[in-house]
Amino acid sequence: MAGQDMDLVLERLLRLKDRREPLVAQIAGWVAAGIIEGRLEPGQDLNSVELSRRFDTSRTPVREALMLLEQEGLVEMKARRRPRVAAPSLADIRDTYQVRRNLLSMLAGLLVQRAGDAELAELRMRVEKMRELADAGDVDAYFWGHVQLQERMTEIVGNGTLKQILDSLALRTLMLRHLSLTRPGRLAYSVDDQERLIQACEERDGELASALIAGATVRALRAVEEQIAQDTGTVRKTARRRRSDA
């Protein structure tokens, strides 16, 4: 199910169905998934030769796929350097989450106004499935289920402009959203947030729903900041150890 959710999300956001060359879409989807799920880390080189071997192709489809991901902010390509996974600064991450928090607050308020009882029941069922995944500790499946939950919310709300703006941020934030869920205890906190949000919607409390989703976004940002600080500390310790061993 996680793989199916991932494929649907990436296919839509990267507009992979519009690609005339299926291999370009396949490469772009594989690299994007690796970046989002953390198998390819920020700043890591993307070796075109290795990718060509993996997909048994020339370097041309690989380059086209990486250029597509560059347009979406997932990959950096500079002259005379290997392509690499984009590494946004902490300031950029905070700015992005500030915008996302306000957009999601608007989304939650509109959801309370526009969702019917049957649609809220559907969202409740999605969250119950997410609870099972959280209890099982399945980060990837939970993450893609969460992404699909918010996409369904935007569909129910039916505000095309809001959806377009959220989509424009989506690929740039998916990696960070996944990263936040890898922190100890974050799955439980996240699914609790989703359950409280759905309850507020069922009670038709728009102000509470907006406040809850804003708070959840702030907590997700804190988790990202903590993980970045931890990773930075690990890199520095390793560098000091290497200098002392030299």
C-alpha positions in Angstrom: 0.0 0.0 0.0 2.9 2.4 0.8 4.4 1.8 -2.6 1.1 2.5 -4.3 0.5 5.7 -2.3 4.1 6.8 -3.2 3.7 6.1 -6.9 0.4 8.0 -7.0 1.8 11.1 -5.3 5.0 11.2 -7.3 3.2 10.6 -10.6 0.9 13.5 -10.0 3.4 16.0 -8.5 6.1 15.2 -11.1 3.5 14.9 -13.9 5.1 11.7 -14.9 2.2 10.6 -17.1 3.1 13.6 -19.3 6.6 12.3 -20.0 7.0 10.9 -23.5 9.9 8.7 -22.4 8.8 6.2 -19.8 12.4 5.6 -18.7 12.9 9.2 -17.8 9.8 9.0 -15.6 11.1 5.8 -14.0 14.5 7.3 -13.2 12.9 10.5 -11.8 10.5 8.5 -9.6 13.2 6.3 -8.2 15.6 9.2 -7.4 12.7 11.3 -6.0 11.6 8.5 -3.7 15.2 7.9 -2.5 15.6 11.6 -1.7 12.2 11.8 0.1 12.7 8.6 2.1 16.2 9.5 3.1 18.2 6.9 1.2 19.8 9.7 -0.8 20.9 12.3 1.7 21.1 16.1 1.2 24.4 17.1 -0.5 25.0 13.6 -1.7 26.4 13.3 -5.3 24.2 11.6 -7.9 26.5 9.7 -10.2 25.1 9.7 -13.7 27.2 6.7 -14.7 25.9 4.6 -11.8 22.4 5.6 -12.6 22.8 4.7 -16.2 24.0 1.2 -15.2 21.2 0.8 -12.7 18.6 1.5 -15.4 20.6 0.0 -18.3 20.4 3.1 -20.4 22.6 6.0 -21.7 23.2 9.1 -19.7 20.7 11.2 -21.7 17.6 9.9 -19.9 19.4 10.1 -16.6 20.2 13.8 -17.3 16.7 14.5 -18.3 15.3 12.9 -15.1 17.7 14.9 -13.0 16.9 18.1 -14.8 13.2 17.4 -14.0 14.0 17.0 -10.4 16.1 20.2 -10.4 13.1 22.1 -11.5 11.2 20.8 -8.5 14.0 21.7 -6.0 15.1 18.2 -5.2 18.4 18.2 -7.1 21.1 20.8 -7.7 23.0 20.8 -11.0 25.9 23.2 -11.4 28.5 23.5 -14.2 31.6 21.3 -13.9 30.1 19.5 -10.8 28.2 16.3 -10.4 24.5 16.7 -9.8 23.7 16.3 -6.1 20.7 16.1 -3.7 19.5 19.6 -2.8 20.5 20.7 0.7 18.2 23.6 1.8 19.5 25.9 4.5 17.9 26.0 7.9 16.6 29.5 7.2 15.0 28.3 4.0 13.4 25.3 5.8 12.0 27.6 8.5 10.6 30.0 5.9 9.0 27.1 4.1 7.3 25.8 7.2 6.0 29.2 8.1 4.2 29.4 4.8 3.1 25.8 5.0 1.7 26.4 8.5 -0.5 29.3 7.4 -1.7 27.4 4.3 -2.7 24.3 6.3 -4.5 26.5 8.8 -6.6 27.9 6.0 -7.1 24.3 4.6 -8.4 23.1 8.0 -10.8 26.0 8.4 -12.2 25.4 4.9 -12.4 21.6 5.5 -14.7 22.2 8.5 -17.0 24.4 6.3 -17.1 22.2 3.2 -16.7 18.6 4.2 -19.8 16.5 4.4 -20.4 13.8 7.0 -19.5 11.0 4.6 -16.3 12.7 3.6 -15.3 13.2 7.3 -16.1 9.5 7.9 -13.7 8.7 5.0 -11.0 10.8 6.6 -11.6 9.2 9.9 -11.0 5.7 8.4 -7.8 6.9 6.8 -6.5 8.1 10.2 -7.5 4.8 11.8 -5.4 3.0 9.2 -2.5 5.4 10.0 -2.9 4.6 13.7 -2.2 0.9 12.8 0.8 1.8 10.8 2.1 4.1 13.6 1.7 1.4 16.1 3.6 -1.0 13.8 6.4 1.6 13.5 6.1 1.6 9.7 7.5 5.1 9.0 7.4 4.9 5.2 3.8 3.5 5.0 2.6 6.0 7.6 4.3 8.9 5.8 2.7 8.2 2.4 -0.6 7.6 4.1 -0.3 11.0 5.7 0.6 12.6 2.4 -2.5 11.0 0.8 -4.7 12.2 3.7 -3.7 15.8 3.2 -4.2 15.5 -0.5 -7.7 14.1 0.0 -8.4 17.1 2.3 -7.4 19.5 -0.4 -9.7 17.7 -2.9 -12.6 17.9 -0.5 -12.1 21.6 0.1 -12.1 22.3 -3.6 -10.1 25.5 -3.6 -8.0 25.2 -6.7 -5.7 28.1 -5.9 -4.9 26.8 -2.4 -4.2 23.3 -3.9 -1.9 24.7 -6.5 0.2 26.6 -3.9 0.4 23.6 -1.7 1.4 21.5 -4.6 4.2 23.9 -5.5 5.7 23.4 -2.0 5.0 19.7 -1.9 8.1 18.1 -3.4 10.3 20.6 -1.5 8.8 19.6 1.8 8.2 15.8 1.4 11.8 15.1 2.3 11.6 17.2 5.4 8.2 15.8 6.4 9.6 12.3 6.2 12.7 13.3 8.2 10.5 14.7 11.0 8.8 11.3 11.4 12.1 9.5 11.9 12.6 11.1 15.3 11.9 8.9 18.3 8.2 9.1 19.3 7.2 11.2 16.4 4.8 8.7 14.8 2.7 8.5 17.9 2.6 12.3 18.3 1.7 12.7 14.6 -1.2 10.3 14.6 -2.5 11.8 17.8 -2.5 15.2 16.0 -4.4 13.8 13.1 -7.0 12.2 15.4 -7.6 15.5 17.2 -7.8 17.3 13.9 -10.5 15.0 12.6 -12.4 15.2 15.9 -12.4 19.1 15.6 -13.7 18.8 12.1 -16.5 16.4 13.2 -17.4 18.9 15.9 -17.4 21.7 13.2 -14.9 23.8 15.2 -13.0 25.6 12.5 -10.8 27.7 14.9 -9.7 24.6 16.8 -9.0 22.6 13.6 -6.9 25.5 12.2 -5.0 25.8 15.5 -4.4 22.0 15.7 -2.9 21.7 12.3 -0.8 24.8 12.8 0.6 23.3 16.0 1.3 20.0 14.4 3.3 21.8 11.7 5.3 23.7 14.2 6.1 20.4 16.0 7.2 18.8 12.8 9.6 21.7 12.1 11.1 21.3 15.6 11.7 17.6 14.9 13.4 18.6 11.6 15.6 21.1 13.5 16.5 18.6 16.1 17.5 16.0 13.5 19.6 18.5 11.6 21.3 19.5 14.8 22.0 15.9 15.6 23.3 15.1 12.1 25.6 18.2 12.2 26.9 17.2 15.6 27.7 13.7 14.4 29.6 15.1 11.3 31.6 17.4 13.6 32.5 14.6 16.0 33.6 12.4 13.1 35.8 15.2 11.7 37.4 15.9 15.0 38.1 12.1 15.5 39.7 11.9 12.0 41.9 14.9 12.8 43.1 13.4 16.1 43.8 10.1 14.4 45.9 11.8 11.7 
